[in-house]
Amino acid sequence: MIVIVSWIFYRYFAPSGWREWTGAGLVQAFIIALYAEMFGFPLTVYLLIRSFGIDREYVSANLWSTLVGLGETGMLLSMLVGYSLAIIGVGMFIHGWRAVYKAHRESRLVTDGLYRFVRHPQYTGLFLALFGEGVVHWPTIFSVGLFPVIVLAYYFLARKEEGEMIRKFGEEYRRYMRRVPMLVPHPSRWKELAQNSQRPKN
């Protein structure tokens, strides 16, 4: 799973500068920590039991369902919600990457498709996928702790990229910035964004 997910990530996001490699390295650490615990030794549960006395006669399903005592029902709910967020996020990530790659080859500013909702849909999609899989579905000390660090790293990367876009497109990009939010769409547009992220592109 680590190899497969990492291949998909690097297939659609090939880091170039050191900032991109830093963000990619954090995501790689997140992936390794997540799947090592999901299919291997549950270090998070062990540390919580040993450090905080959170003990259970029967450790069921994932961390959330164990802590709140919902058992398999809680696991099913967290899995459904987590996978839904992950699927939507991966769709956003891929569609956003394709759109910006095509626009880069044509030397134009992309403002249609997913870019109508947020200026960096590939990063928003990445956050959704990591949140769904590593916080909702299978939370661990490492995945929950790394998630805000990843968000912060990609926020600064997005700021750097926007500086380059302003130098390239000038006032056109400034108008786009005033019109469209950076990473989080307006609350009324989440549903439309999710639908567009799963729509096949010609």
N, C-alpha and C positions, 0 to 999 in steps of 0.2 A: 504493500500500500504506500509506503514511503517513497519507493522508486516511481510508482505510477503517478502519484499526485505531484511529486517533484518534477517529473518529466513534463506533465501538462502545464505546470506553472512556468517552467523555463522555456517551454515551447512558445508560449504566448507573451512572455516577458523576459527578453534577453537583456540583462543589465549591461550598461555601457560605462557610466562614470562611477566613482566611488560611492556617491550617495545612493545610486540605484543598487549597487552591490551590498551596501549596508542594509537597506530595506529587504532585499532578497535574502540575505543571510538570516535576518530575524524571522522571516516567513519560513525559511528552511528549518530553523530551530523549533518553531511552532509545530511544523508538520512532524518532525521527528519525535518531539515530546508527546504530541497527541497520539500518534499511532503506536508508539512504543508502549504507552500505558493502555491503550484500547485493546491491543492484542497481546500484551506482555504482562509485566509485573505492575500491579496497581500501586505505584509508589505514593500517590496522593492519599489514598485511603490509609495506607500504612503510616505515613507521617502524621495524619490527623489523629489516628488512634493513639500513636505513641506520644505525641506532643500535647494533645488537648484532651485526652481521655474520652474521645468520641468513639465509643465501642458499640458494636452490634453483634448479637449472636448470629445474625444472618445478614451478610452484606449482599444486597440485591442490586442488580442492574447498575446504573451509573451513580455518580456522586449525589446529584440533586435528589433522586428518588430514594436513595439510602438515607440521607440526612433528614428528609421530611417524612419518611415512612410511607411512601406511596408504592413502593415495590415495582412490580412489572408494569402496572398501569402508568406510573410516573415515567418509567423508562420509555414506554410506547409513545406517550405524549411528547416527551422531550425529543425523541427520535424523529417523529413526524414534523414537528416544528423546526428542529435543527436541519433536517434534510431539505425541507422546503426553502428555508433561507439560503442554504448552501447551493441548491440548484439555481435559484434566482440569481444569487451572487455570481456563480460561474458563468451564467448566461450573460449577465451585464459585463463581466470582465472580458469575455471573448468578443462580444459585439462591439464594445467600446474600443478594444484593441484593433479590431479590423477596420473600424471607421477612421480612427486616427492614423493608421498605417496607410490607408488609401489616400487620405487627405494630405499626408506628408509627401507621398509620391507625386501628387498633383500640385504641391505647393499652395494649398488653400487652407483656409480656416474652416474647421468642421463645427457646425452649430445645429445640425439636424439630428434625427434619430434620438439616441439616448442623451446626446449632448444638448437637447432641449431642456432636460430636467436638471442635470448637474454638469459642471465643467470637467469633471474627472470621473466618468462613470466606471472606468476600469478599476479605479481605486475604491470607489464605493462598493462595487461588486466584490472586490477582494475582501473588504471589511465584512460584508454580509456573509460571505462564504466562511470566513474564519470564525465569525461570531456564532453562526449556526452550528458549525461542526465542533468547535473547540470550547464554546462557552455554554451553549444550550444543550447540544446532544451529548457530548462527552467532556465535561469540564474537568480539568486537572489544575493543580497549583501552577504548573508551568504555562499551560495554555491561557488560563485566566490572567495570569500575571504578565504574559508577553503581549496579550492583545492590545492594551492601551499603548504599549511601547511601539508596536507596529503602526498603530494609527498615527501616533505622533511623528514617527519617522517618515511616513508617506505624506503627512501634511506638509512637512518642511520640503519634501521632494516636489510636491505639487506647487508650492510657493516658488521654488526655484524655476520650475518649468514655465510658470506663468510670467516670470520676469523675462524669460527668453521669448515667449509669445508676444509680449508687449513690444519688445525690441523689433520683432519681425513684422507684426501686423498693426502696431500703434493703436490709434484711436478705435479702430474696428474691434480690437480685442477688449479694450476698456469698456466699450458699450456692451459687449457680450458679458463681461464680468458684472456690470451693474444689473443686467437683466436675469442672469442665471446664477443660482447658488453654487458654491465650490464643490462640496462633497455630500451635503445632506439636502435632498429635494424638499420643496414645500410640502407640508403634511397632506394637502389635498391631492398631490400628484404621485404619491407612493404606489397606489394601485396601478395607475397608467404606466409608471416606470417598470413595475414588475411584469406587466403584460408585454411591454415592448422588449424587455430583456429576453423573453422566451420566443419571440416571433422570428421565424426564419428570415434571413436576409438574402436578397437576390444578388 
